[in-house]
């Protein structure tokens, strides 16, 4: 069972609807939420408190408007790495504070580690790729540029806001899962 399955099993349909409404506007009052959900204010307050206690909701925040609202800021790419030794933590310790880093994963199979970055332009992406390639633990780096994101639904991404435009992670994760399945099928069918 994947992380998404575990997360979905933990939240009730009511909790998911409540989170969706808060994601649309975190300033909604308990009274407004109760009316939209057809429950009492106390029910809404108790559920929000429970979601906070469980760490499902980490914080309530605002998003400031800017000129580029609705557009992705910069270019995005996945960098896939084969490491000299299986020490993803050493690579992660080096890159974890890079402002362009969006996500990092240890991956089973031919790829040891995949990271997702978003940078201001192709030149900056190239600089990041060069820095990765020079890391002493990295043997090979290959790049998958994100051309277009079709969809991404993730209530687990704490910075996600529906008005920010689509998040690119789910599409790429499905692609990686599909490739892994194809590889596994090929291995199973081989004589």
C-alpha positions in Angstrom: 0.0 0.0 0.0 1.5 3.4 -1.0 1.6 6.6 1.0 -1.4 8.0 -0.8 -3.5 4.9 0.1 -2.5 5.2 3.7 -3.3 8.9 3.8 -6.7 8.4 2.1 -7.6 5.6 4.5 -6.8 7.8 7.5 -9.1 10.7 6.4 -12.9 10.3 6.3 -14.8 11.8 3.3 -16.0 14.6 5.7 -12.3 15.4 6.7 -11.3 15.5 3.0 -14.3 17.9 2.2 -13.4 20.1 5.2 -9.7 20.2 4.1 -10.8 21.1 0.5 -13.0 24.0 1.8 -10.1 25.3 4.0 -7.7 25.0 1.1 -10.0 27.2 -1.0 -10.2 29.8 1.8 -8.4 29.2 5.1 -10.2 32.3 6.5 -13.6 30.7 6.5 -15.3 30.7 9.9 -16.4 27.6 11.7 -20.0 28.9 11.2 -19.5 29.2 7.4 -17.9 25.8 7.2 -20.7 24.2 9.3 -23.3 25.6 7.0 -21.4 24.3 3.9 -21.0 20.9 5.5 -24.5 20.8 7.1 -23.1 20.1 10.6 -22.8 22.1 13.8 -20.0 24.6 14.5 -18.8 22.4 17.3 -18.4 19.5 14.9 -16.3 21.6 12.6 -14.2 23.0 15.5 -13.6 19.5 16.9 -12.6 18.1 13.5 -10.2 20.9 12.8 -8.6 20.4 16.2 -8.3 16.7 15.6 -6.7 17.3 12.1 -4.2 19.7 13.8 -3.4 17.3 16.6 -2.8 14.5 14.1 -0.5 16.7 12.0 -2.8 16.5 8.9 -3.1 20.3 9.0 0.2 21.9 9.9 -0.8 25.6 9.6 -3.1 28.1 8.2 -1.5 30.6 5.9 -2.1 33.3 3.3 -0.8 33.6 -0.2 0.2 37.0 -1.5 -0.9 37.9 -5.0 1.7 38.7 -7.6 1.9 39.5 -11.3 2.6 35.9 -12.3 -0.4 34.5 -10.4 -1.6 31.2 -11.9 1.7 30.7 -13.9 4.4 28.4 -12.8 7.5 30.4 -11.8 10.4 29.1 -13.8 11.3 25.9 -15.4 11.0 22.5 -13.7 12.9 19.3 -14.1 13.5 15.9 -12.5 17.1 15.0 -12.0 17.6 11.2 -11.8 20.8 10.0 -10.3 22.8 6.8 -10.1 25.0 6.9 -7.1 28.5 5.4 -6.6 27.3 4.0 -3.3 23.7 3.8 -2.0 23.9 6.8 0.3 21.0 9.0 -0.7 21.2 10.7 2.7 24.6 12.2 1.9 23.3 13.7 -1.3 20.2 15.0 0.4 22.2 16.5 3.2 24.0 18.6 0.5 20.9 19.7 -1.4 18.2 19.9 1.2 18.5 23.7 1.6 18.7 24.6 -2.1 15.8 27.0 -2.7 15.0 25.4 -6.0 14.5 21.9 -4.4 10.8 20.9 -4.4 11.1 17.1 -3.6 13.7 14.4 -3.2 13.2 10.6 -3.3 15.2 7.4 -2.9 14.1 5.2 -5.8 14.3 1.4 -6.2 15.7 0.1 -9.5 18.2 1.6 -11.9 17.8 5.1 -10.4 19.0 5.5 -6.8 17.6 9.0 -6.3 15.3 11.5 -8.0 14.9 15.1 -7.2 12.4 17.7 -8.4 13.6 21.3 -8.9 12.1 24.5 -10.1 14.4 27.3 -11.2 14.3 30.6 -12.9 15.3 29.5 -16.4 17.3 26.9 -18.2 20.6 28.4 -17.3 19.9 27.9 -13.6 18.7 24.4 -14.2 22.0 23.6 -16.0 24.0 25.1 -13.0 22.0 22.8 -10.6 22.6 19.8 -12.8 26.4 20.6 -12.9 26.5 20.9 -9.1 24.8 17.5 -8.8 27.1 15.9 -11.3 30.2 17.1 -9.3 28.9 15.6 -6.1 31.3 12.9 -5.0 28.5 10.4 -4.4 26.9 10.9 -7.8 28.0 8.7 -10.7 25.5 9.7 -13.4 22.8 12.4 -13.7 20.1 12.4 -16.3 17.4 15.1 -16.7 13.7 14.9 -17.4 12.3 18.4 -18.2 8.7 19.0 -17.4 7.0 20.3 -20.4 3.4 20.5 -19.2 1.6 19.3 -16.2 -1.9 17.9 -16.8 -3.0 17.3 -13.3 -1.8 16.9 -9.7 -4.0 16.3 -6.7 -2.2 16.2 -3.4 -3.6 17.3 -0.1 -0.3 16.0 1.4 1.6 18.9 -0.2 1.4 21.5 2.6 2.3 24.4 0.2 -0.4 23.4 -2.4 -3.2 25.9 -3.0 -5.8 25.2 -5.7 -5.3 28.8 -7.1 -1.6 28.3 -7.6 -2.2 26.1 -10.7 -1.4 22.5 -10.9 1.3 20.7 -9.0 3.5 18.5 -11.2 4.4 15.7 -8.8 1.5 13.1 -9.4 2.0 13.0 -13.2 5.7 12.2 -12.9 5.1 9.7 -10.1 2.6 7.9 -12.3 5.1 7.9 -15.1 7.8 6.5 -12.9 5.4 3.8 -11.6 4.4 2.9 -15.1 8.0 2.5 -16.2 8.8 0.4 -13.1 5.8 -1.8 -13.9 6.9 -2.2 -17.5 10.4 -3.1 -16.3 9.0 -5.6 -13.9 6.8 -7.1 -16.6 9.8 -7.4 -18.8 11.8 -9.2 -16.1 9.0 -11.6 -15.3 8.4 -12.5 -19.0 12.1 -12.9 -19.8 13.0 -16.6 -20.5 
